[in-house]
């Protein structure tokens, strides 16, 4: 299969497959892949971190195990967290093993910015890429790029051995002084490099249907996506156009679009100009939800979800308007993760953001809109803590304990959620009981806490027990909702147990 073609080809970006109940919808995802595999050109672009670190496994299951190796092309990427030369081999070998292949058709140094480039230069990353090609475990080497055109020119001048370059190109970023799509495109053309395009529909945002975008032209989502693809496909030198497709219809529509590419007509050029102006006005935050910002976030803040919510609050003009249901949505986004207000302003997210967004400013804005003030939060927590301890003390002063509750309910093995001050008191109390024991504790800080019971984080696999007792009772509803997808046993608050015993 020759990847060079007179016309741009549709590549499959394995990063936006559909979910069902917070899990990848395997049946639907496989149907999408199978539809894509009906084409003459089948190129899968992945990275170890895509799809919640499952992209490589999905490609193995959906493609490698089910189709002849010469019927598709695989592209994978080197992770960013390289600290020494040995890491290159470690990560590449791991990707080969997970994918179940002896070679990759394409392999990229991922998300090159100035600091990433200098790190690869210092550690020997470009030399390692050449070695992979010479060994025959990679056919073509290249890199994806997210910086200024001057740096791209510097890299391609110093490293002509790179076979191709992957750029972010779409009509919204074409003249952007931040993304510099047009200027980067021109640099790649100057060096005669095949251009692989990412974000042609800008994470799907250019296909979003809103009334403000359809005042003059009654365009559906498929029409908007087609126009965005046609813009990119009309550019000379484009080899592959990647699309993160989440519906079978996306595959069919995108393929049809690329079969009839050509120069844009005057009406299409004018329509693109109108859309560019309207989208810039409506969506102040140009986030594509790529998720790169979260990879290095020490607070585990779900940044793309929060930015999307901010955009939703600003759809009706300049003034942000927050409804109660949006605050509930926000609570779900940040449950067991970092809140916008927990941002320590380290700037790692902004260093990784391909769109160069001022993420720290946006998080501060989100915290002011969706969160209670620190004083309010402290007061609420203190109030709940006081009530819990007060009522618990009443149980003990009456000569009783909490053990009758567990005995009556038939709970012999339990887990404790929240190993703070009250959680620690509960653990010590349960040690004195004969009819119930604690199997493990659950806490977001499980990795740094040292206790005399096993500890896991909320996102870990939770072993089944008879009951989970939640000690941060002020946030019980959110905790219960999230745990429901992780474990099948009853989930009760400590307050409920105490009130039963009074």
ChimeraX attribute file (.defattr): number of C-alpha atoms within 10 A of each C-alpha:
attribute: neighborCount
match mode: 1-to-1
recipient: residues
	/A:1	10
	/A:2	6
	/A:3	13
	/A:4	12
	/A:5	11
	/A:6	9
	/A:7	19
	/A:8	24
	/A:9	24
	/A:10	26
	/A:11	27
	/A:12	24
	/A:13	23
	/A:14	23
	/A:15	24
	/A:16	21
	/A:17	21
	/A:18	18
	/A:19	14
	/A:20	9
	/A:21	7
	/A:22	8
	/A:23	10
	/A:24	17
	/A:25	13
	/A:26	16
	/A:27	9
	/A:28	17
	/A:29	20
	/A:30	18
	/A:31	14
	/A:32	22
	/A:33	23
	/A:34	17
	/A:35	15
	/A:36	23
	/A:37	18
	/A:38	9
	/A:39	14
	/A:40	11
	/A:41	17
	/A:42	20
	/A:43	24
	/A:44	22
	/A:45	25
	/A:46	22
	/A:47	22
	/A:48	21
	/A:49	16
	/A:50	18
	/A:51	20
	/A:52	11
	/A:53	12
	/A:54	17
	/A:55	24
	/A:56	24
	/A:57	18
	/A:58	21
	/A:59	22
	/A:60	16
	/A:61	15
	/A:62	18
	/A:63	21
	/A:64	18
	/A:65	13
	/A:66	11
	/A:67	12
	/A:68	9
	/A:69	13
	/A:70	8
	/A:71	15
	/A:72	18
	/A:73	18
	/A:74	22
	/A:75	22
	/A:76	24
	/A:77	24
	/A:78	22
	/A:79	17
	/A:80	18
	/A:81	12
	/A:82	17
	/A:83	11
	/A:84	13
	/A:85	14
	/A:86	10
	/A:87	16
	/A:88	22
	/A:89	13
	/A:90	11
	/A:91	17
	/A:92	18
	/A:93	13
	/A:94	13
	/A:95	20
	/A:96	16
	/A:97	14
	/A:98	16
	/A:99	24
	/A:100	16
	/A:101	15
	/A:102	11
	/A:103	19
	/A:104	22
	/A:105	19
	/A:106	23
	/A:107	26
	/A:108	25
	/A:109	22
	/A:110	20
	/A:111	23
	/A:112	23
	/A:113	20
	/A:114	16
	/A:115	10
	/A:116	18
	/A:117	19
	/A:118	13
	/A:119	17
	/A:120	21
	/A:121	12
	/A:122	12
	/A:123	18
	/A:124	14
	/A:125	21
	/A:126	19
	/A:127	13
	/A:128	15
	/A:129	22
	/A:130	15
	/A:131	13
	/A:132	19
	/A:133	18
	/A:134	11
	/A:135	11
	/A:136	13
	/A:137	18
	/A:138	22
	/A:139	16
	/A:140	20
	/A:141	23
	/A:142	23
	/A:143	22
	/A:144	21
	/A:145	23
	/A:146	26
	/A:147	21
	/A:148	17
	/A:149	20
	/A:150	11
	/A:151	18
	/A:152	22
	/A:153	17
	/A:154	11
	/A:155	15
	/A:156	20
	/A:157	12
	/A:158	10
	/A:159	13
	/A:160	12
	/A:161	15
	/A:162	19
	/A:163	18
	/A:164	23
	/A:165	21
	/A:166	26
	/A:167	25
	/A:168	27
	/A:169	26
	/A:170	23
	/A:171	24
	/A:172	22
	/A:173	20
	/A:174	19
	/A:175	13
	/A:176	12
	/A:177	11
	/A:178	15
	/A:179	22
	/A:180	18
	/A:181	23
	/A:182	19
	/A:183	18
	/A:184	24
	/A:185	25
	/A:186	14
	/A:187	18
	/A:188	21
	/A:189	15
	/A:190	11
	/A:191	13
	/A:192	14
	/A:193	21
	/A:194	19
	/A:195	24
	/A:196	23
	/A:197	25
	/A:198	23
	/A:199	23
	/A:200	27
	/A:201	27
	/A:202	24
	/A:203	19
	/A:204	20
	/A:205	19
	/A:206	24
	/A:207	19
	/A:208	16
	/A:209	16
	/A:210	14
	/A:211	10
	/A:212	14
	/A:213	19
	/A:214	13
	/A:215	9
	/A:216	10
	/A:217	10
	/A:218	10
	/A:219	17
	/A:220	14
	/A:221	15
	/A:222	16
	/A:223	15
	/A:224	21
	/A:225	23
	/A:226	21
	/A:227	22
	/A:228	24
	/A:229	25
	/A:230	23
	/A:231	21
	/A:232	21
	/A:233	28
	/A:234	16
	/A:235	16
	/A:236	16
	/A:237	20
	/A:238	23
	/A:239	24
	/A:240	24
	/A:241	27
	/A:242	24
	/A:243	27
	/A:244	22
	/A:245	24
	/A:246	20
	/A:247	17
	/A:248	17
	/A:249	13
	/A:250	19
	/A:251	24
	/A:252	14
	/A:253	14
	/A:254	21
	/A:255	17
	/A:256	12
	/A:257	19
	/A:258	20
	/A:259	12
	/A:260	10
	/A:261	17
	/A:262	14
	/A:263	13
	/A:264	16
	/A:265	9
	/A:266	9
	/A:267	9
	/A:268	14
	/A:269	15
	/A:270	12
	/A:271	14
	/A:272	19
	/A:273	13
	/A:274	14
	/A:275	20
	/A:276	17
	/A:277	12
	/A:278	14
	/A:279	18
	/A:280	12
	/A:281	14
	/A:282	18
	/A:283	16
	/A:284	14
	/A:285	18
	/A:286	19
	/A:287	23
	/A:288	19
	/A:289	19
	/A:290	17
	/A:291	21
	/A:292	20
	/A:293	22
	/A:294	18
	/A:295	15
	/A:296	15
	/A:297	20
	/A:298	14
	/A:299	14
	/A:300	18
	/A:301	25
	/A:302	20
	/A:303	26
	/A:304	19
	/A:305	16
	/A:306	22
	/A:307	22
	/A:308	16
	/A:309	19
	/A:310	25
	/A:311	17
	/A:312	16
	/A:313	18
	/A:314	17
	/A:315	17
	/A:316	12
	/A:317	10
	/A:318	11
	/A:319	9
	/A:320	13
	/A:321	14
	/A:322	15
	/A:323	10
	/A:324	9
	/A:325	9
	/A:326	17
	/A:327	15
	/A:328	12
	/A:329	14
	/A:330	21
	/A:331	17
	/A:332	15
	/A:333	19
	/A:334	18
	/A:335	17
	/A:336	18
	/A:337	17
	/A:338	18
	/A:339	23
	/A:340	26
	/A:341	19
	/A:342	15
	/A:343	19
	/A:344	11
	/A:345	14
	/A:346	11
	/A:347	15
	/A:348	16
	/A:349	24
	/A:350	17
	/A:351	20
	/A:352	23
	/A:353	22
	/A:354	23
	/A:355	19
	/A:356	16
	/A:357	17
	/A:358	14
	/A:359	23
	/A:360	20
	/A:361	10
	/A:362	17
	/A:363	22
	/A:364	15
	/A:365	16
	/A:366	19
	/A:367	17
	/A:368	13
	/A:369	19
	/A:370	23
	/A:371	17
	/A:372	13
	/A:373	13
	/A:374	10
	/A:375	8
	/A:376	11
	/A:377	13
	/A:378	11
	/A:379	12
	/A:380	15
	/A:381	14
	/A:382	13
	/A:383	12
	/A:384	16
	/A:385	18
	/A:386	12
	/A:387	12
	/A:388	20
	/A:389	14
	/A:390	11
	/A:391	16
	/A:392	21
	/A:393	15
	/A:394	15
	/A:395	18
	/A:396	13
	/A:397	10
	/A:398	9
	/A:399	7
	/A:400	14
	/A:401	19
	/A:402	21
	/A:403	18
	/A:404	16
	/A:405	15
	/A:406	19
	/A:407	13
	/A:408	8
	/A:409	10
	/A:410	13
	/A:411	18
	/A:412	16
	/A:413	17
	/A:414	23
	/A:415	24
	/A:416	24
	/A:417	27
	/A:418	22
	/A:419	23
	/A:420	14
	/A:421	11
	/A:422	16
	/A:423	21
	/A:424	15
	/A:425	11
	/A:426	18
	/A:427	20
	/A:428	11
	/A:429	13
	/A:430	17
	/A:431	11
	/A:432	11
	/A:433	14
	/A:434	10
	/A:435	14
	/A:436	19
	/A:437	17
	/A:438	19
	/A:439	17
	/A:440	20
	/A:441	26
	/A:442	23
	/A:443	20
	/A:444	18
	/A:445	15
	/A:446	17
	/A:447	10
	/A:448	9
	/A:449	12
	/A:450	10
	/A:451	12
	/A:452	9
	/A:453	10
	/A:454	13
	/A:455	23
	/A:456	18
	/A:457	17
	/A:458	22
	/A:459	14
	/A:460	9
	/A:461	10
	/A:462	17
	/A:463	12
	/A:464	15
	/A:465	18
	/A:466	18
	/A:467	22
	/A:468	27
	/A:469	25
	/A:470	24
	/A:471	24
	/A:472	22
	/A:473	20
	/A:474	18
	/A:475	16
	/A:476	18
	/A:477	11
	/A:478	16
	/A:479	20
	/A:480	17
	/A:481	13
	/A:482	16
	/A:483	18
	/A:484	12
	/A:485	11
	/A:486	15
	/A:487	16
	/A:488	15
	/A:489	14
	/A:490	15
	/A:491	22
	/A:492	18
	/A:493	21
	/A:494	24
	/A:495	23
	/A:496	14
	/A:497	17
	/A:498	19
	/A:499	13
	/A:500	12
	/A:501	18
	/A:502	15
